[in-house]
Amino acid sequence: MKDIYFRIYKLPKELQDIIYEFNVEHRPLYGKVLKQILAIGNYMCDNCEKIISKSEAKIKFIFFQKYRFCSSYCSYNCRFDILNSFKRNILKRRYKLRVKRYKKL
Ligand SMILES: [Zn+2]
């Protein structure tokens, strides 16, 4: 396997680019780039990453941050996750404060 990569490495840059376009590892990365290209002029759902037009997007503000969703389900799901993580962070801070106070005693 290393021999193949070494042989490809010896080829000119243009040929290397063409060969790596057919590489299996290239496909998921290229898929992400295609999604980003399609999202230009449109929005991407902040929950499921589905591409939606600006007129279809449901815009919500959660903790003063703007989010765009494709459906009410995505909106609810993402809001639930954000609120849960917020609660967890508050609980962690309270716990750390209590531990600090306890150590001082
Ligand atoms: Zn969605």
py3Dmol code that shows the C-alpha trace and the ligand (Angstrom):
import py3Dmol

protein = """\
ATOM      1  CA  MET A   1       0.000   0.000   0.000  1.00  0.00           C
ATOM      2  CA  LYS A   2       2.838   2.398   0.823  1.00  0.00           C
ATOM      3  CA  ASP A   3       4.387   1.550  -2.542  1.00  0.00           C
ATOM      4  CA  ILE A   4       1.261   2.790  -4.359  1.00  0.00           C
ATOM      5  CA  TYR A   5       1.271   6.094  -2.471  1.00  0.00           C
ATOM      6  CA  PHE A   6       4.984   6.494  -3.186  1.00  0.00           C
ATOM      7  CA  ARG A   7       4.400   5.905  -6.923  1.00  0.00           C
ATOM      8  CA  ILE A   8       1.547   8.428  -6.971  1.00  0.00           C
ATOM      9  CA  TYR A   9       3.745  10.914  -5.106  1.00  0.00           C
ATOM     10  CA  LYS A  10       6.346  10.703  -7.917  1.00  0.00           C
ATOM     11  CA  LEU A  11       3.767  11.739 -10.574  1.00  0.00           C
ATOM     12  CA  PRO A  12       3.207  15.386 -11.590  1.00  0.00           C
ATOM     13  CA  LYS A  13       0.807  17.431  -9.431  1.00  0.00           C
ATOM     14  CA  GLU A  14      -1.955  17.561 -12.086  1.00  0.00           C
ATOM     15  CA  LEU A  15      -2.058  13.764 -12.353  1.00  0.00           C
ATOM     16  CA  GLN A  16      -2.023  13.403  -8.557  1.00  0.00           C
ATOM     17  CA  ASP A  17      -5.076  15.681  -8.320  1.00  0.00           C
ATOM     18  CA  ILE A  18      -6.980  13.604 -10.896  1.00  0.00           C
ATOM     19  CA  ILE A  19      -6.096  10.352  -9.113  1.00  0.00           C
ATOM     20  CA  TYR A  20      -7.151  11.683  -5.705  1.00  0.00           C
ATOM     21  CA  GLU A  21     -10.511  12.805  -7.137  1.00  0.00           C
ATOM     22  CA  PHE A  22     -11.389   9.107  -7.428  1.00  0.00           C
ATOM     23  CA  ASN A  23     -10.088   8.303  -3.961  1.00  0.00           C
ATOM     24  CA  VAL A  24     -12.743   6.896  -1.633  1.00  0.00           C
ATOM     25  CA  GLU A  25     -11.680   9.253   1.172  1.00  0.00           C
ATOM     26  CA  HIS A  26     -12.307  12.218  -1.142  1.00  0.00           C
ATOM     27  CA  ARG A  27     -16.055  11.574  -1.553  1.00  0.00           C
ATOM     28  CA  PRO A  28     -17.353  12.491   1.922  1.00  0.00           C
ATOM     29  CA  LEU A  29     -15.151  15.593   1.968  1.00  0.00           C
ATOM     30  CA  TYR A  30     -16.377  16.607  -1.480  1.00  0.00           C
ATOM     31  CA  GLY A  31     -19.955  16.019  -0.332  1.00  0.00           C
ATOM     32  CA  LYS A  32     -19.458  18.564   2.441  1.00  0.00           C
ATOM     33  CA  VAL A  33     -18.092  21.092  -0.052  1.00  0.00           C
ATOM     34  CA  LEU A  34     -21.049  20.502  -2.388  1.00  0.00           C
ATOM     35  CA  LYS A  35     -23.457  21.111   0.505  1.00  0.00           C
ATOM     36  CA  GLN A  36     -21.714  24.387   1.273  1.00  0.00           C
ATOM     37  CA  ILE A  37     -21.877  25.420  -2.406  1.00  0.00           C
ATOM     38  CA  LEU A  38     -25.603  24.620  -2.562  1.00  0.00           C
ATOM     39  CA  ALA A  39     -26.165  26.571   0.644  1.00  0.00           C
ATOM     40  CA  ILE A  40     -24.928  29.805  -0.972  1.00  0.00           C
ATOM     41  CA  GLY A  41     -27.968  32.025  -1.315  1.00  0.00           C
ATOM     42  CA  ASN A  42     -29.954  29.602   0.822  1.00  0.00           C
ATOM     43  CA  TYR A  43     -29.827  28.560   4.466  1.00  0.00           C
ATOM     44  CA  MET A  44     -28.734  25.314   6.034  1.00  0.00           C
ATOM     45  CA  CYS A  45     -30.852  23.912   8.881  1.00  0.00           C
ATOM     46  CA  ASP A  46     -28.920  24.209  12.129  1.00  0.00           C
ATOM     47  CA  ASN A  47     -30.235  20.852  13.311  1.00  0.00           C
ATOM     48  CA  CYS A  48     -30.234  18.441  10.340  1.00  0.00           C
ATOM     49  CA  GLU A  49     -28.073  20.415   7.830  1.00  0.00           C
ATOM     50  CA  LYS A  50     -30.804  20.231   5.172  1.00  0.00           C
ATOM     51  CA  ILE A  51     -30.621  23.041   2.596  1.00  0.00           C
ATOM     52  CA  ILE A  52     -33.650  25.321   2.702  1.00  0.00           C
ATOM     53  CA  SER A  53     -34.603  28.437   0.801  1.00  0.00           C
ATOM     54  CA  LYS A  54     -34.757  31.750   2.624  1.00  0.00           C
ATOM     55  CA  SER A  55     -38.557  31.882   2.359  1.00  0.00           C
ATOM     56  CA  GLU A  56     -38.989  28.379   3.887  1.00  0.00           C
ATOM     57  CA  ALA A  57     -36.577  28.925   6.769  1.00  0.00           C
ATOM     58  CA  LYS A  58     -37.988  29.266  10.256  1.00  0.00           C
ATOM     59  CA  ILE A  59     -35.782  31.696  12.133  1.00  0.00           C
ATOM     60  CA  LYS A  60     -35.668  31.463  15.919  1.00  0.00           C
ATOM     61  CA  PHE A  61     -33.639  33.263  18.539  1.00  0.00           C
ATOM     62  CA  ILE A  62     -32.422  31.042  21.360  1.00  0.00           C
ATOM     63  CA  PHE A  63     -30.364  32.764  24.035  1.00  0.00           C
ATOM     64  CA  PHE A  64     -29.833  35.783  21.776  1.00  0.00           C
ATOM     65  CA  GLN A  65     -28.392  33.657  18.978  1.00  0.00           C
ATOM     66  CA  LYS A  66     -30.024  33.328  15.578  1.00  0.00           C
ATOM     67  CA  TYR A  67     -30.861  29.810  14.371  1.00  0.00           C
ATOM     68  CA  ARG A  68     -32.435  28.661  11.113  1.00  0.00           C
ATOM     69  CA  PHE A  69     -34.554  25.531  10.913  1.00  0.00           C
ATOM     70  CA  CYS A  70     -36.336  23.579   8.178  1.00  0.00           C
ATOM     71  CA  SER A  71     -39.284  22.440  10.320  1.00  0.00           C
ATOM     72  CA  SER A  72     -40.873  22.892  13.698  1.00  0.00           C
ATOM     73  CA  TYR A  73     -39.531  19.459  14.686  1.00  0.00           C
ATOM     74  CA  CYS A  74     -35.914  20.593  14.064  1.00  0.00           C
ATOM     75  CA  SER A  75     -36.611  23.811  15.917  1.00  0.00           C
ATOM     76  CA  TYR A  76     -37.972  21.951  18.942  1.00  0.00           C
ATOM     77  CA  ASN A  77     -35.208  19.338  18.871  1.00  0.00           C
ATOM     78  CA  CYS A  78     -32.377  21.868  18.666  1.00  0.00           C
ATOM     79  CA  ARG A  79     -33.966  24.151  21.278  1.00  0.00           C
ATOM     80  CA  PHE A  80     -34.318  21.193  23.640  1.00  0.00           C
ATOM     81  CA  ASP A  81     -30.616  20.304  23.206  1.00  0.00           C
ATOM     82  CA  ILE A  82     -29.483  23.909  23.703  1.00  0.00           C
ATOM     83  CA  LEU A  83     -31.581  24.322  26.857  1.00  0.00           C
ATOM     84  CA  ASN A  84     -30.309  21.015  28.243  1.00  0.00           C
ATOM     85  CA  SER A  85     -26.676  21.947  27.632  1.00  0.00           C
ATOM     86  CA  PHE A  86     -27.326  25.332  29.249  1.00  0.00           C
ATOM     87  CA  LYS A  87     -28.806  23.651  32.334  1.00  0.00           C
ATOM     88  CA  ARG A  88     -25.887  21.210  32.503  1.00  0.00           C
ATOM     89  CA  ASN A  89     -23.388  24.077  32.371  1.00  0.00           C
ATOM     90  CA  ILE A  90     -25.183  25.919  35.173  1.00  0.00           C
ATOM     91  CA  LEU A  91     -25.257  22.776  37.311  1.00  0.00           C
ATOM     92  CA  LYS A  92     -21.539  22.186  36.680  1.00  0.00           C
ATOM     93  CA  ARG A  93     -20.690  25.739  37.718  1.00  0.00           C
ATOM     94  CA  ARG A  94     -22.772  25.458  40.894  1.00  0.00           C
ATOM     95  CA  TYR A  95     -21.119  22.153  41.730  1.00  0.00           C
ATOM     96  CA  LYS A  96     -17.619  23.596  41.187  1.00  0.00           C
ATOM     97  CA  LEU A  97     -18.472  26.605  43.377  1.00  0.00           C
ATOM     98  CA  ARG A  98     -19.702  24.300  46.152  1.00  0.00           C
ATOM     99  CA  VAL A  99     -16.528  22.221  45.924  1.00  0.00           C
ATOM    100  CA  LYS A 100     -14.396  25.365  46.135  1.00  0.00           C
ATOM    101  CA  ARG A 101     -16.334  26.604  49.175  1.00  0.00           C
ATOM    102  CA  TYR A 102     -16.066  23.189  50.819  1.00  0.00           C
ATOM    103  CA  LYS A 103     -12.279  23.125  50.264  1.00  0.00           C
ATOM    104  CA  LYS A 104     -11.928  26.548  51.892  1.00  0.00           C
ATOM    105  CA  LEU A 105     -13.632  25.326  55.083  1.00  0.00           C
TER     106      LEU A 105
END
"""
ligand_1 = """\
1
ZN
Zn -33.850 20.460 9.883
"""
view = py3Dmol.view(width=600, height=400)
view.addModel(protein, "pdb")
view.setStyle({"model": 0}, {"cartoon": {"style": "trace"}})
view.addModel(ligand_1, "xyz")
view.setStyle({"model": 1}, {"stick": {}})
view.zoomTo()
view.show()
